Amino acid sequence: MQKALPAIILIFALVLDLFVGGGGLSVATGAVLWKLRVPRVLTAVIAGGALAASGAQMQAVFRNPLADPHIMGVSGGAGLGAAIATMAIGTASAWFTGFSVAVAAFLGAFVAAFLVVAVSARFRSSTTLLVFGVMLGFIFSALSSVLQYTAGEESLKLFYSWMAGSFSGSRYLEIILMAAALAIGLGLATVNGKGLDLILFGDEYATLSGASTRRILVLSMLSCCLMTGTVTAFCGPLGFVGIVAPHIARRITGSSAHRQVLPCSLATGAVLALAADILANLWRVPLPVGSTLALIGIPLILVLMLRQKA
C-alpha cells in the first residue's frame, strides 16, 4: 500500500489541478479545458517526472544527496540560449515568440549537454565531471548576465518571464517533444539501472564488479541532459524537484535499487510539480512556478535533513 501511495496521490493531484484557475472547472468550456488546463497539467506531470528521474541518477553517480540535474550546466546553457534569443526582440518582435525562445534555450541546453557528455566520455572520475559541470554553469550564467546588462526592456521582460518558470502555454507539440525526451531518458536510465546500483558503492567497487564506470557516466549524462534540457527549454529552470523527489522515493520504497527508485521518483516528482502548479494558480494573478516549487521544496529538504540527523 505504501509503495502505491505516490500513484494514488498523483491521480488525486492531477484531477485537482484541473479545477484550479479561472473560476474552477465549472466555468471552463471544453475549449478552455483541452487547450489550456489539460496541456498545463500534462506539462507539470512530464516536467516533474523528468527532473525527478534525472535527480535520482545524479545522486547515484555523484553519491551526493544534494545533487541536482541543473548542476551539470544544462540549465545555464538553456539560460544563455534564451538570453541570446531575447536580444533579437528589439528587431524581430513581430515574429519572435515564446516558442522561439524555447527553441533557442533548447539549443543552448544541447550545447551544454554535448560538452558534458564529451567530458564524461573522456574522464572516469565523477568528481572531475561534477566540477566541470559547475564551472560550465558559472560560465554560461556570466555570459547571460553580460547579455542582460546590454538588453532592452522588452528583451529583459521576456527573458525574466522564461526564467520564472511556468507550465502554462505549452501546446501539444511541446508536450509530445517533452514526453519523447522523457521516454528516451527513462529508457537509458533503465538500461543503466544495474550500473547505477553498483556505482552507489564507489567507482572501485563498480569496476571490480565488472561494470564500466565510464559507460555508467555517459549513459547517465545522456539521459539527464536530454530530459533536463528539454524540460528547461519549455518550462524554464525549475529547481528542488530533482533534489527532493528521489529522497522521498527512497523512503517510500525502503530501497536504493533503481528499478524501484526511478519509477517512484517519477511519480513523486510529478506530484511535487502538480502541487506547485496548484499553489501557483490559486491566486487571481498566477505566481511563477519556480517560486512555488521553492516554497514547497525547501521545507521538504529541511525536514529530510533534520530526520537524517535525528
C-alpha positions as YAML, in Angstrom:
chain: A
units: angstrom
residues:
- id: 1
  name: MET
  ca: [0.00, 0.00, 0.00]
- id: 2
  name: GLN
  ca: [2.81, 2.40, 0.88]
- id: 3
  name: LYS
  ca: [4.54, 1.85, -2.46]
- id: 4
  name: ALA
  ca: [1.29, 2.63, -4.30]
- id: 5
  name: LEU
  ca: [0.87, 5.91, -2.38]
- id: 6
  name: PRO
  ca: [2.67, 8.14, -4.94]
- id: 7
  name: ALA
  ca: [0.46, 6.86, -7.76]
- id: 8
  name: ILE
  ca: [-2.71, 7.43, -5.71]
- id: 9
  name: ILE
  ca: [-1.66, 10.95, -4.75]
- id: 10
  name: LEU
  ca: [-0.63, 11.63, -8.36]
- id: 11
  name: ILE
  ca: [-4.11, 10.82, -9.67]
- id: 12
  name: PHE
  ca: [-5.71, 12.97, -6.97]
- id: 13
  name: ALA
  ca: [-3.37, 15.91, -7.65]
- id: 14
  name: LEU
  ca: [-3.86, 15.61, -11.40]
- id: 15
  name: VAL
  ca: [-7.65, 15.83, -11.10]
- id: 16
  name: LEU
  ca: [-7.43, 18.63, -8.52]
- id: 17
  name: ASP
  ca: [-5.16, 20.69, -10.76]
- id: 18
  name: LEU
  ca: [-7.82, 20.64, -13.49]
- id: 19
  name: PHE
  ca: [-10.15, 22.53, -11.14]
- id: 20
  name: VAL
  ca: [-7.63, 25.28, -10.41]
- id: 21
  name: GLY
  ca: [-7.61, 28.57, -12.30]
- id: 22
  name: GLY
  ca: [-10.13, 30.99, -13.69]
- id: 23
  name: GLY
  ca: [-13.12, 30.17, -11.51]
- id: 24
  name: GLY
  ca: [-12.78, 26.43, -11.32]
- id: 25
  name: LEU
  ca: [-13.78, 23.66, -13.67]
- id: 26
  name: SER
  ca: [-17.47, 24.63, -13.61]
- id: 27
  name: VAL
  ca: [-16.90, 27.70, -15.80]
- id: 28
  name: ALA
  ca: [-14.38, 26.04, -18.08]
- id: 29
  name: THR
  ca: [-15.68, 25.28, -21.53]
- id: 30
  name: GLY
  ca: [-14.43, 22.30, -23.46]
- id: 31
  name: ALA
  ca: [-12.09, 24.56, -25.41]
- id: 32
  name: VAL
  ca: [-10.58, 26.05, -22.25]
- id: 33
  name: LEU
  ca: [-10.21, 22.62, -20.69]
- id: 34
  name: TRP
  ca: [-8.45, 20.95, -23.62]
- id: 35
  name: LYS
  ca: [-6.46, 23.94, -24.87]
- id: 36
  name: LEU
  ca: [-5.30, 25.38, -21.54]
- id: 37
  name: ARG
  ca: [-5.77, 23.19, -18.48]
- id: 38
  name: VAL
  ca: [-5.06, 19.71, -19.81]
- id: 39
  name: PRO
  ca: [-1.82, 20.85, -21.53]
- id: 40
  name: ARG
  ca: [-0.77, 22.65, -18.33]
- id: 41
  name: VAL
  ca: [-1.38, 19.57, -16.19]
- id: 42
  name: LEU
  ca: [0.36, 17.23, -18.65]
- id: 43
  name: THR
  ca: [3.34, 19.58, -18.80]
- id: 44
  name: ALA
  ca: [3.60, 19.58, -15.00]
- id: 45
  name: VAL
  ca: [3.47, 15.77, -14.84]
- id: 46
  name: ILE
  ca: [6.11, 15.28, -17.54]
- id: 47
  name: ALA
  ca: [8.40, 18.04, -16.28]
- id: 48
  name: GLY
  ca: [8.25, 16.91, -12.65]
- id: 49
  name: GLY
  ca: [8.84, 13.29, -13.58]
- id: 50
  name: ALA
  ca: [11.77, 14.09, -15.87]
- id: 51
  name: LEU
  ca: [13.55, 16.29, -13.32]
- id: 52
  name: ALA
  ca: [13.00, 13.72, -10.55]
- id: 53
  name: ALA
  ca: [14.34, 10.85, -12.65]
- id: 54
  name: SER
  ca: [17.36, 12.98, -13.55]
- id: 55
  name: GLY
  ca: [17.93, 13.84, -9.89]
- id: 56
  name: ALA
  ca: [17.86, 10.16, -8.88]
- id: 57
  name: GLN
  ca: [20.60, 9.40, -11.40]
- id: 58
  name: MET
  ca: [22.71, 12.42, -10.40]
- id: 59
  name: GLN
  ca: [22.60, 11.47, -6.73]
- id: 60
  name: ALA
  ca: [23.73, 7.96, -7.58]
- id: 61
  name: VAL
  ca: [26.53, 8.95, -9.94]
- id: 62
  name: PHE
  ca: [27.97, 11.62, -7.64]
- id: 63
  name: ARG
  ca: [26.96, 9.86, -4.41]
- id: 64
  name: ASN
  ca: [25.77, 13.24, -3.20]
- id: 65
  name: PRO
  ca: [22.29, 13.59, -1.59]
- id: 66
  name: LEU
  ca: [22.05, 17.21, -2.77]
- id: 67
  name: ALA
  ca: [22.98, 16.53, -6.40]
- id: 68
  name: ASP
  ca: [20.55, 18.16, -8.81]
- id: 69
  name: PRO
  ca: [20.20, 17.79, -12.60]
- id: 70
  name: HIS
  ca: [20.90, 21.51, -13.05]
- id: 71
  name: ILE
  ca: [24.41, 21.26, -11.57]
- id: 72
  name: MET
  ca: [25.69, 19.91, -14.89]
- id: 73
  name: GLY
  ca: [25.40, 23.32, -16.56]
- id: 74
  name: VAL
  ca: [22.48, 22.31, -18.78]
- id: 75
  name: SER
  ca: [20.21, 24.87, -17.14]
- id: 76
  name: GLY
  ca: [22.88, 27.53, -17.57]
- id: 77
  name: GLY
  ca: [23.24, 26.64, -21.25]
- id: 78
  name: ALA
  ca: [19.49, 26.92, -21.72]
- id: 79
  name: GLY
  ca: [19.55, 30.30, -19.97]
- id: 80
  name: LEU
  ca: [22.29, 31.55, -22.27]
- id: 81
  name: GLY
  ca: [20.33, 30.38, -25.31]
- id: 82
  name: ALA
  ca: [17.24, 32.20, -24.06]
- id: 83
  name: ALA
  ca: [19.28, 35.33, -23.32]
- id: 84
  name: ILE
  ca: [20.76, 35.36, -26.83]
- id: 85
  name: ALA
  ca: [17.31, 34.82, -28.32]
- id: 86
  name: THR
  ca: [15.64, 37.63, -26.41]
- id: 87
  name: MET
  ca: [18.31, 40.04, -27.63]
- id: 88
  name: ALA
  ca: [16.61, 39.76, -31.04]
- id: 89
  name: ILE
  ca: [13.32, 41.10, -29.68]
- id: 90
  name: GLY
  ca: [14.21, 44.68, -30.49]
- id: 91
  name: THR
  ca: [14.48, 43.96, -34.20]
- id: 92
  name: ALA
  ca: [12.21, 40.96, -34.63]
- id: 93
  name: SER
  ca: [9.45, 41.33, -32.07]
- id: 94
  name: ALA
  ca: [6.74, 40.64, -34.64]
- id: 95
  name: TRP
  ca: [7.75, 37.04, -35.13]
- id: 96
  name: PHE
  ca: [9.85, 36.25, -32.12]
- id: 97
  name: THR
  ca: [7.52, 34.28, -29.89]
- id: 98
  name: GLY
  ca: [7.89, 32.32, -26.66]
- id: 99
  name: PHE
  ca: [8.30, 29.15, -28.72]
- id: 100
  name: SER
  ca: [11.31, 30.70, -30.44]
- id: 101
  name: VAL
  ca: [12.84, 31.43, -27.04]
- id: 102
  name: ALA
  ca: [12.22, 27.80, -26.05]
- id: 103
  name: VAL
  ca: [13.94, 26.57, -29.21]
- id: 104
  name: ALA
  ca: [16.93, 28.82, -28.52]
- id: 105
  name: ALA
  ca: [17.01, 27.62, -24.92]
- id: 106
  name: PHE
  ca: [16.97, 24.01, -26.09]
- id: 107
  name: LEU
  ca: [19.90, 24.68, -28.44]
- id: 108
  name: GLY
  ca: [21.82, 26.21, -25.54]
- id: 109
  name: ALA
  ca: [20.99, 23.21, -23.38]
- id: 110
  name: PHE
  ca: [22.07, 20.90, -26.21]
- id: 111
  name: VAL
  ca: [25.48, 22.61, -26.46]
- id: 112
  name: ALA
  ca: [25.95, 22.27, -22.70]
- id: 113
  name: ALA
  ca: [24.82, 18.63, -22.81]
- id: 114
  name: PHE
  ca: [27.22, 17.88, -25.66]
- id: 115
  name: LEU
  ca: [30.14, 19.29, -23.67]
- id: 116
  name: VAL
  ca: [29.14, 17.36, -20.53]
- id: 117
  name: VAL
  ca: [28.72, 14.06, -22.39]
- id: 118
  name: ALA
  ca: [32.05, 14.60, -24.19]
- id: 119
  name: VAL
  ca: [33.82, 15.17, -20.88]
- id: 120
  name: SER
  ca: [32.08, 12.19, -19.24]
- id: 121
  name: ALA
  ca: [33.35, 10.01, -22.09]
- id: 122
  name: ARG
  ca: [36.87, 11.37, -21.59]
- id: 123
  name: PHE
  ca: [37.20, 11.14, -17.80]
- id: 124
  name: ARG
  ca: [36.20, 8.36, -15.42]
- id: 125
  name: SER
  ca: [36.15, 10.50, -12.28]
- id: 126
  name: SER
  ca: [32.69, 11.63, -11.23]
- id: 127
  name: THR
  ca: [34.33, 14.38, -9.16]
- id: 128
  name: THR
  ca: [36.02, 15.82, -12.25]
- id: 129
  name: LEU
  ca: [32.72, 15.74, -14.10]
- id: 130
  name: LEU
  ca: [30.93, 17.45, -11.21]
- id: 131
  name: VAL
  ca: [33.49, 20.27, -11.07]
- id: 132
  name: PHE
  ca: [33.32, 20.68, -14.86]
- id: 133
  name: GLY
  ca: [29.52, 20.90, -14.79]
- id: 134
  name: VAL
  ca: [29.51, 23.50, -12.02]
- id: 135
  name: MET
  ca: [32.18, 25.61, -13.77]
- id: 136
  name: LEU
  ca: [30.32, 25.32, -17.07]
- id: 137
  name: GLY
  ca: [27.18, 26.59, -15.38]
- id: 138
  name: PHE
  ca: [29.06, 29.57, -13.94]
- id: 139
  name: ILE
  ca: [30.47, 30.46, -17.37]
- id: 140
  name: PHE
  ca: [27.04, 30.32, -19.02]
- id: 141
  name: SER
  ca: [25.49, 32.36, -16.20]
- id: 142
  name: ALA
  ca: [28.21, 35.01, -16.53]
- id: 143
  name: LEU
  ca: [27.64, 35.30, -20.28]
- id: 144
  name: SER
  ca: [23.89, 35.54, -19.69]
- id: 145
  name: SER
  ca: [24.45, 38.37, -17.19]
- id: 146
  name: VAL
  ca: [26.53, 40.29, -19.74]
- id: 147
  name: LEU
  ca: [23.75, 39.99, -22.31]
- id: 148
  name: GLN
  ca: [21.10, 41.04, -19.78]
- id: 149
  name: TYR
  ca: [23.15, 44.12, -18.91]
- id: 150
  name: THR
  ca: [23.02, 45.28, -22.54]
- id: 151
  name: ALA
  ca: [19.45, 44.17, -23.28]
- id: 152
  name: GLY
  ca: [16.43, 46.41, -23.72]
- id: 153
  name: GLU
  ca: [13.32, 46.49, -21.54]
- id: 154
  name: GLU
  ca: [11.20, 44.19, -23.72]
- id: 155
  name: SER
  ca: [14.01, 41.67, -24.04]
- id: 156
  name: LEU
  ca: [14.50, 41.58, -20.29]
- id: 157
  name: LYS
  ca: [10.78, 41.18, -19.69]
- id: 158
  name: LEU
  ca: [10.58, 38.14, -21.95]
- id: 159
  name: PHE
  ca: [13.77, 36.64, -20.52]
- id: 160
  name: TYR
  ca: [12.67, 37.02, -16.90]
- id: 161
  name: SER
  ca: [9.27, 35.58, -17.79]
- id: 162
  name: TRP
  ca: [11.01, 32.45, -19.05]
- id: 163
  name: MET
  ca: [13.35, 32.37, -16.03]
- id: 164
  name: ALA
  ca: [10.39, 32.49, -13.61]
- id: 165
  name: GLY
  ca: [9.19, 29.09, -14.81]
- id: 166
  name: SER
  ca: [5.74, 28.06, -15.95]
- id: 167
  name: PHE
  ca: [3.74, 25.02, -17.00]
- id: 168
  name: SER
  ca: [1.19, 27.18, -18.84]
- id: 169
  name: GLY
  ca: [1.28, 27.99, -22.52]
- id: 170
  name: SER
  ca: [2.56, 24.62, -23.70]
- id: 171
  name: ARG
  ca: [0.94, 23.32, -26.84]
- id: 172
  name: TYR
  ca: [0.55, 19.65, -27.65]
- id: 173
  name: LEU
  ca: [3.62, 19.76, -29.92]
- id: 174
  name: GLU
  ca: [5.82, 20.83, -26.99]
- id: 175
  name: ILE
  ca: [4.19, 18.22, -24.77]
- id: 176
  name: ILE
  ca: [4.95, 15.48, -27.32]
- id: 177
  name: LEU
  ca: [8.59, 16.62, -27.51]
- id: 178
  name: MET
  ca: [8.94, 16.59, -23.71]
- id: 179
  name: ALA
  ca: [7.22, 13.20, -23.47]
- id: 180
  name: ALA
  ca: [9.57, 11.79, -26.11]
- id: 181
  name: ALA
  ca: [12.60, 13.12, -24.23]
- id: 182
  name: LEU
  ca: [11.24, 11.59, -21.01]
- id: 183
  name: ALA
  ca: [10.66, 8.22, -22.67]
- id: 184
  name: ILE
  ca: [14.16, 8.09, -24.17]
- id: 185
  name: GLY
  ca: [15.75, 9.32, -20.93]
- id: 186
  name: LEU
  ca: [13.92, 6.72, -18.87]
- id: 187
  name: GLY
  ca: [14.90, 4.03, -21.36]
- id: 188
  name: LEU
  ca: [18.58, 4.93, -20.94]
- id: 189
  name: ALA
  ca: [18.19, 5.04, -17.15]
- id: 190
  name: THR
  ca: [16.53, 1.61, -17.12]
- id: 191
  name: VAL
  ca: [19.31, 0.09, -19.21]
- id: 192
  name: ASN
  ca: [21.78, 1.73, -16.83]
- id: 193
  name: GLY
  ca: [19.91, 0.71, -13.68]
- id: 194
  name: LYS
  ca: [22.28, -2.06, -12.55]
- id: 195
  name: GLY
  ca: [25.27, 0.19, -13.13]
- id: 196
  name: LEU
  ca: [23.69, 2.94, -11.02]
- id: 197
  name: ASP
  ca: [23.17, 0.43, -8.21]
- id: 198
  name: LEU
  ca: [26.82, -0.60, -8.34]
- id: 199
  name: ILE
  ca: [28.28, 2.90, -8.52]
- id: 200
  name: LEU
  ca: [26.49, 3.80, -5.29]
- id: 201
  name: PHE
  ca: [29.24, 1.82, -3.53]
- id: 202
  name: GLY
  ca: [32.03, 3.71, -5.32]
- id: 203
  name: ASP
  ca: [33.86, 3.62, -8.64]
- id: 204
  name: GLU
  ca: [36.30, 0.92, -7.48]
- id: 205
  name: TYR
  ca: [33.51, -1.40, -6.36]
- id: 206
  name: ALA
  ca: [31.70, -0.92, -9.67]
- id: 207
  name: THR
  ca: [34.90, -1.67, -11.61]
- id: 208
  name: LEU
  ca: [35.66, -4.78, -9.55]
- id: 209
  name: SER
  ca: [32.08, -5.95, -10.19]
- id: 210
  name: GLY
  ca: [32.76, -5.87, -13.91]
- id: 211
  name: ALA
  ca: [30.94, -2.63, -14.71]
- id: 212
  name: SER
  ca: [32.37, 0.19, -16.81]
- id: 213
  name: THR
  ca: [32.20, 3.40, -14.80]
- id: 214
  name: ARG
  ca: [32.72, 5.40, -18.00]
- id: 215
  name: ARG
  ca: [29.70, 3.74, -19.61]
- id: 216
  name: ILE
  ca: [27.61, 4.39, -16.48]
- id: 217
  name: LEU
  ca: [28.61, 8.07, -16.51]
- id: 218
  name: VAL
  ca: [27.96, 8.56, -20.23]
- id: 219
  name: LEU
  ca: [24.53, 6.89, -20.17]
- id: 220
  name: SER
  ca: [23.54, 8.87, -17.07]
- id: 221
  name: MET
  ca: [24.66, 12.16, -18.61]
- id: 222
  name: LEU
  ca: [22.85, 11.42, -21.87]
- id: 223
  name: SER
  ca: [19.65, 10.60, -20.00]
- id: 224
  name: CYS
  ca: [19.79, 13.58, -17.62]
- id: 225
  name: CYS
  ca: [20.89, 16.14, -20.20]
- id: 226
  name: LEU
  ca: [18.17, 15.10, -22.65]
- id: 227
  name: MET
  ca: [15.36, 15.23, -20.08]
- id: 228
  name: THR
  ca: [16.56, 18.30, -18.19]
- id: 229
  name: GLY
  ca: [17.44, 20.24, -21.35]
- id: 230
  name: THR
  ca: [14.05, 19.68, -22.98]
- id: 231
  name: VAL
  ca: [12.04, 20.48, -19.85]
- id: 232
  name: THR
  ca: [14.12, 23.57, -19.08]
- id: 233
  name: ALA
  ca: [13.72, 24.86, -22.62]
- id: 234
  name: PHE
  ca: [9.91, 24.82, -22.47]
- id: 235
  name: CYS
  ca: [9.26, 25.39, -18.75]
- id: 236
  name: GLY
  ca: [12.25, 27.46, -17.61]
- id: 237
  name: PRO
  ca: [14.81, 26.47, -14.95]
- id: 238
  name: LEU
  ca: [12.92, 24.63, -12.20]
- id: 239
  name: GLY
  ca: [14.75, 23.62, -9.05]
- id: 240
  name: PHE
  ca: [14.22, 21.41, -6.00]
- id: 241
  name: VAL
  ca: [12.19, 18.64, -7.70]
- id: 242
  name: GLY
  ca: [15.36, 16.80, -8.69]
- id: 243
  name: ILE
  ca: [16.72, 17.02, -5.14]
- id: 244
  name: VAL
  ca: [13.61, 16.22, -3.09]
- id: 245
  name: ALA
  ca: [11.72, 13.60, -5.13]
- id: 246
  name: PRO
  ca: [14.42, 10.86, -5.09]
- id: 247
  name: HIS
  ca: [14.79, 11.15, -1.30]
- id: 248
  name: ILE
  ca: [11.05, 10.72, -0.82]
- id: 249
  name: ALA
  ca: [11.05, 7.81, -3.28]
- id: 250
  name: ARG
  ca: [13.80, 6.00, -1.38]
- id: 251
  name: ARG
  ca: [11.91, 6.44, 1.88]
- id: 252
  name: ILE
  ca: [8.68, 5.13, 0.36]
- id: 253
  name: THR
  ca: [10.27, 2.11, -1.32]
- id: 254
  name: GLY
  ca: [12.70, 1.43, 1.53]
- id: 255
  name: SER
  ca: [15.30, 0.63, -1.10]
- id: 256
  name: SER
  ca: [18.12, 2.20, -3.10]
- id: 257
  name: ALA
  ca: [17.65, -0.17, -6.04]
- id: 258
  name: HIS
  ca: [16.92, 1.95, -9.09]
- id: 259
  name: ARG
  ca: [14.37, -0.46, -10.52]
- id: 260
  name: GLN
  ca: [12.20, 0.76, -7.61]
- id: 261
  name: VAL
  ca: [13.57, 4.25, -7.02]
- id: 262
  name: LEU
  ca: [13.25, 5.51, -10.62]
- id: 263
  name: PRO
  ca: [9.51, 4.82, -11.14]
- id: 264
  name: CYS
  ca: [8.71, 6.05, -7.63]
- id: 265
  name: SER
  ca: [10.80, 9.21, -8.24]
- id: 266
  name: LEU
  ca: [8.91, 9.73, -11.47]
- id: 267
  name: ALA
  ca: [5.54, 9.70, -9.68]
- id: 268
  name: THR
  ca: [6.80, 11.73, -6.72]
- id: 269
  name: GLY
  ca: [8.32, 14.40, -8.97]
- id: 270
  name: ALA
  ca: [5.06, 14.67, -10.90]
- id: 271
  name: VAL
  ca: [3.14, 15.14, -7.63]
- id: 272
  name: LEU
  ca: [5.52, 17.90, -6.49]
- id: 273
  name: ALA
  ca: [5.18, 19.69, -9.83]
- id: 274
  name: LEU
  ca: [1.39, 19.44, -9.71]
- id: 275
  name: ALA
  ca: [1.36, 20.74, -6.13]
- id: 276
  name: ALA
  ca: [3.46, 23.72, -7.21]
- id: 277
  name: ASP
  ca: [1.15, 24.35, -10.17]
- id: 278
  name: ILE
  ca: [-1.92, 24.20, -7.92]
- id: 279
  name: LEU
  ca: [-0.35, 26.67, -5.50]
- id: 280
  name: ALA
  ca: [0.68, 28.96, -8.36]
- id: 281
  name: ASN
  ca: [-2.84, 29.11, -9.82]
- id: 282
  name: LEU
  ca: [-4.80, 29.62, -6.60]
- id: 283
  name: TRP
  ca: [-4.45, 33.39, -6.93]
- id: 284
  name: ARG
  ca: [-6.09, 35.93, -9.22]
- id: 285
  name: VAL
  ca: [-2.69, 36.57, -10.77]
- id: 286
  name: PRO
  ca: [-0.82, 33.23, -11.14]
- id: 287
  name: LEU
  ca: [2.53, 33.01, -9.38]
- id: 288
  name: PRO
  ca: [5.74, 31.78, -11.07]
- id: 289
  name: VAL
  ca: [6.05, 28.02, -10.76]
- id: 290
  name: GLY
  ca: [9.74, 28.36, -9.94]
- id: 291
  name: SER
  ca: [8.80, 30.29, -6.79]
- id: 292
  name: THR
  ca: [6.07, 27.89, -5.65]
- id: 293
  name: LEU
  ca: [8.40, 24.94, -6.20]
- id: 294
  name: ALA
  ca: [10.89, 26.64, -3.88]
- id: 295
  name: LEU
  ca: [8.17, 27.22, -1.27]
- id: 296
  name: ILE
  ca: [7.33, 23.51, -1.33]
- id: 297
  name: GLY
  ca: [10.80, 22.11, -1.92]
- id: 298
  name: ILE
  ca: [12.86, 24.00, 0.66]
- id: 299
  name: PRO
  ca: [10.76, 22.92, 3.70]
- id: 300
  name: LEU
  ca: [10.81, 19.32, 2.45]
- id: 301
  name: ILE
  ca: [14.61, 19.40, 2.12]
- id: 302
  name: LEU
  ca: [14.93, 20.79, 5.65]
- id: 303
  name: VAL
  ca: [12.62, 18.10, 7.04]
- id: 304
  name: LEU
  ca: [14.62, 15.36, 5.31]
- id: 305
  name: MET
  ca: [17.89, 16.79, 6.63]
- id: 306
  name: LEU
  ca: [16.59, 17.01, 10.20]
- id: 307
  name: ARG
  ca: [15.28, 13.44, 10.08]
- id: 308
  name: GLN
  ca: [18.63, 12.17, 8.87]
- id: 309
  name: LYS
  ca: [20.36, 13.97, 11.75]
- id: 310
  name: ALA
  ca: [17.90, 12.52, 14.29]
...
